[in-house]
Amino acid sequence: FDCIAGGGGGGGIYGTATSTKVFANSGATLYVDTAASTDLRLSVNGTDIAKAKNNKDFEIVDGNLVIGTAGHGIDFHNYGTGTDIDSNLLDDYEEGTWVPTPNTNLTLHSTYHRWSYTKIGRQVTIRGLFLPSAVSGTDAISVTLPFNSANLTGLGNAAGVGTMFSNITGATAGVASFIGNNMDEMRFYILTEGSGWARMANDDISTSSEIYFSHTYFAA
């Protein structure tokens, strides 16, 4: 490499035939430049960890891309085509489990009481098996969420689909899970053929009842 001082405050370090160069222009912007057919590689102890490829892709060879500050992420602003776009920033990905707290007079089976979630941006998908081990009274059934739901005024947060159930009194047309706006809980509803739906309560279930569910909602 040769060290070359440029006019107007510029200068840089150039490789053979100037195919690779590191230089700063007069505005103090630092450039790292390679020939059109060459990848720019970042390595540690001789091992590649990332590449700026000559086809304009950026490849992480080993390791993770870590967003170090909350509220930042991957910005897709150049790809928005809607008229009422709120955000093009993907600022969260998370997957894990949580133990929901049920309503009064209801205990969930200790083997199946830990449920899972995946959160992509504000969209949360939860999955689990609702299996009571003890139940009494007539309390309305609810279970707490891993994240509170958003207030989607005029849009709703919509009931979930994808439940499989057994031994639920009166559920002649099925069972639905529901998460509304500004809620910290999910509720279950009994669907009755020809007469709509009603909130599921403790006296609608027993220790032989089961609800397998998957529900997607938007977090606050």
C-alpha positions as CSV (number, residue, x, y, z in Angstrom):
1,F,0.0,0.0,0.0
2,D,1.0,3.6,-0.6
3,C,0.1,6.6,1.5
4,I,-0.9,9.5,-0.7
5,A,-1.7,13.0,0.4
6,G,-4.5,14.6,-1.7
7,G,-5.3,18.3,-2.2
8,G,-7.9,20.1,-0.3
9,G,-7.5,18.0,2.8
10,G,-8.1,14.7,1.0
11,G,-5.7,11.7,1.0
12,G,-5.6,8.0,1.5
13,I,-4.0,4.6,1.5
14,Y,-4.0,2.8,-1.9
15,G,-3.3,-0.8,-2.8
16,T,-1.8,-2.2,-6.0
17,A,-3.0,-0.4,-9.1
18,T,-5.3,1.6,-6.8
19,S,-7.8,-1.3,-6.8
20,T,-8.2,-1.0,-3.0
21,K,-8.1,2.3,-1.2
22,V,-9.1,4.0,2.0
23,F,-9.3,7.7,1.8
24,A,-11.0,10.8,3.1
25,N,-12.3,13.6,0.9
26,S,-12.2,17.3,1.6
27,G,-15.4,17.1,3.6
28,A,-13.8,14.6,6.0
29,T,-15.9,11.7,4.8
30,L,-14.0,8.4,5.1
31,Y,-14.3,6.0,2.1
32,V,-13.2,2.3,1.8
33,D,-13.3,1.4,-1.9
34,T,-12.5,-1.7,-3.9
35,A,-12.5,-2.7,-7.6
36,A,-15.9,-3.6,-9.1
37,S,-15.1,-7.4,-9.0
38,T,-13.8,-7.4,-5.4
39,D,-15.5,-8.1,-2.1
40,L,-14.6,-5.9,0.8
41,R,-14.0,-8.2,3.8
42,L,-13.9,-7.6,7.5
43,S,-12.0,-10.2,9.4
44,V,-10.8,-11.0,12.9
45,N,-7.5,-13.0,13.3
46,G,-7.6,-14.0,9.7
47,T,-11.2,-15.2,9.7
48,D,-14.0,-13.4,7.8
49,I,-16.8,-12.2,9.9
50,A,-18.5,-9.9,7.3
51,K,-18.4,-9.0,3.6
52,A,-19.5,-6.0,1.6
53,K,-20.0,-7.9,-1.7
54,N,-19.4,-6.6,-5.2
55,N,-23.1,-7.3,-6.0
56,K,-24.0,-4.7,-3.3
57,D,-25.1,-7.3,-0.8
58,F,-23.8,-7.2,2.8
59,E,-23.1,-10.7,4.2
60,I,-22.6,-11.5,7.9
61,V,-20.3,-14.6,7.6
62,D,-20.3,-15.4,11.4
63,G,-21.9,-13.7,14.4
64,N,-25.1,-11.6,14.8
65,L,-26.2,-8.2,13.8
66,V,-26.9,-6.5,17.1
67,I,-29.1,-3.4,17.4
68,G,-27.6,-1.8,20.5
69,T,-30.2,0.8,21.2
70,A,-33.9,0.3,21.9
71,G,-36.2,1.8,19.3
72,H,-33.8,1.3,16.4
73,G,-33.8,-1.6,13.9
74,I,-34.1,-2.2,10.1
75,D,-35.7,0.7,8.3
76,F,-37.8,-0.3,5.2
77,H,-38.9,3.3,4.5
78,N,-38.1,3.1,0.8
79,Y,-40.5,0.3,0.3
80,G,-43.7,1.8,1.7
81,T,-46.5,2.0,-0.9
82,G,-49.6,2.6,1.3
83,T,-51.2,5.9,2.0
84,D,-51.4,5.7,5.8
85,I,-48.1,4.1,6.8
86,D,-47.4,4.4,10.5
87,S,-43.9,2.9,10.5
88,N,-41.5,1.0,8.3
89,L,-39.1,0.3,11.1
90,L,-38.7,-3.4,12.2
91,D,-37.4,-2.8,15.7
92,D,-38.1,-6.0,17.6
93,Y,-37.9,-9.8,17.3
94,E,-38.5,-12.0,20.3
95,E,-39.5,-15.5,21.1
96,G,-40.0,-17.1,24.5
97,T,-42.4,-18.4,27.0
98,W,-44.5,-17.1,29.8
99,V,-46.8,-18.5,32.6
100,P,-50.3,-16.9,32.3
101,T,-52.3,-16.0,35.4
102,P,-55.9,-17.4,35.1
103,N,-59.0,-15.9,36.5
104,T,-60.3,-16.6,40.1
105,N,-61.2,-20.2,41.0
106,L,-59.2,-21.6,38.1
107,T,-55.9,-23.4,38.1
108,L,-54.0,-24.5,35.0
109,H,-52.3,-27.9,34.8
110,S,-48.7,-27.5,36.0
111,T,-47.4,-29.6,33.0
112,Y,-48.9,-27.4,30.4
113,H,-49.2,-24.0,32.1
114,R,-46.2,-22.4,30.3
115,W,-47.2,-21.1,26.9
116,S,-45.0,-19.7,24.1
117,Y,-44.9,-16.5,22.0
118,T,-43.2,-15.0,19.0
119,K,-43.1,-11.2,18.6
120,I,-42.2,-9.6,15.3
121,G,-42.4,-5.8,15.5
122,R,-45.7,-5.3,17.3
123,Q,-47.3,-8.5,16.0
124,V,-47.5,-11.2,18.7
125,T,-48.5,-14.8,18.1
126,I,-49.2,-16.9,21.3
127,R,-49.7,-20.7,21.4
128,G,-50.6,-23.1,24.2
129,L,-52.8,-25.7,25.7
130,F,-55.5,-24.5,28.1
131,L,-55.9,-27.4,30.5
132,P,-57.6,-26.9,33.9
133,S,-56.4,-28.9,36.9
134,A,-59.0,-27.3,39.3
135,V,-62.0,-25.2,38.6
136,S,-65.1,-24.0,40.5
137,G,-67.6,-21.1,40.6
138,T,-69.0,-19.1,37.7
139,D,-66.1,-16.6,37.1
140,A,-65.6,-15.4,33.5
141,I,-62.5,-17.1,32.0
142,S,-59.4,-15.1,31.2
143,V,-55.6,-15.5,31.1
144,T,-52.9,-12.8,31.2
145,L,-50.8,-11.9,28.1
146,P,-47.1,-11.6,27.6
147,F,-47.6,-8.1,26.2
148,N,-50.6,-5.8,26.6
149,S,-52.6,-5.3,23.4
150,A,-52.6,-2.1,21.4
151,N,-55.4,0.4,21.2
152,L,-56.3,0.1,17.5
153,T,-59.3,2.5,17.5
154,G,-61.5,1.9,14.6
155,L,-59.6,-1.3,13.6
156,G,-60.1,-3.6,16.5
157,N,-57.7,-6.3,17.7
158,A,-59.8,-9.2,16.4
159,A,-60.6,-12.6,17.8
160,G,-58.2,-15.4,17.1
161,V,-58.8,-18.4,15.0
162,G,-57.1,-21.8,15.3
163,T,-58.6,-23.5,18.3
164,M,-59.2,-27.2,18.9
165,F,-61.2,-28.1,22.0
166,S,-63.1,-30.8,23.9
167,N,-65.6,-31.0,26.7
168,I,-66.8,-27.4,26.6
169,T,-70.5,-27.1,27.6
170,G,-72.7,-25.6,24.9
171,A,-69.9,-25.1,22.3
172,T,-72.0,-26.4,19.4
173,A,-70.4,-24.1,16.9
174,G,-66.9,-23.9,18.3
175,V,-64.7,-21.9,20.7
176,A,-62.9,-18.6,20.0
177,S,-60.2,-16.7,21.8
178,F,-60.5,-12.9,22.0
179,I,-58.1,-10.0,22.7
180,G,-59.6,-6.6,22.4
181,N,-58.0,-3.1,22.5
182,N,-56.0,-2.1,25.6
183,M,-56.2,-5.5,27.2
184,D,-53.8,-7.4,29.4
185,E,-55.7,-10.7,29.1
186,M,-57.2,-13.1,26.6
187,R,-60.7,-14.4,26.9
188,F,-62.5,-17.4,25.5
189,Y,-66.0,-17.4,24.0
190,I,-68.5,-20.2,23.4
191,L,-70.0,-20.2,19.9
192,T,-73.5,-21.6,19.7
193,E,-75.1,-22.5,16.4
194,G,-77.9,-20.1,15.6
195,S,-77.5,-17.8,18.6
196,G,-74.1,-16.1,18.5
197,W,-71.5,-16.3,21.2
198,A,-71.1,-15.9,25.0
199,R,-68.2,-15.4,27.4
200,M,-66.9,-18.8,28.6
201,A,-67.1,-19.2,32.4
202,N,-65.8,-21.6,35.0
203,D,-69.0,-23.6,35.0
204,D,-68.7,-24.3,31.3
205,I,-65.5,-26.3,31.7
206,S,-64.1,-29.1,33.9
207,T,-60.8,-30.7,34.5
208,S,-61.4,-32.8,31.4
209,S,-61.7,-29.7,29.2
210,E,-59.0,-28.9,26.7
211,I,-58.4,-25.9,24.4
212,Y,-55.4,-25.9,22.0
213,F,-55.1,-22.4,20.6
214,S,-53.0,-20.1,18.4
215,H,-53.8,-16.4,18.5
216,T,-52.2,-13.4,16.8
217,Y,-52.7,-9.8,18.1
218,F,-50.9,-6.5,18.1
219,A,-49.0,-5.2,21.2
220,A,-49.1,-1.7,22.5
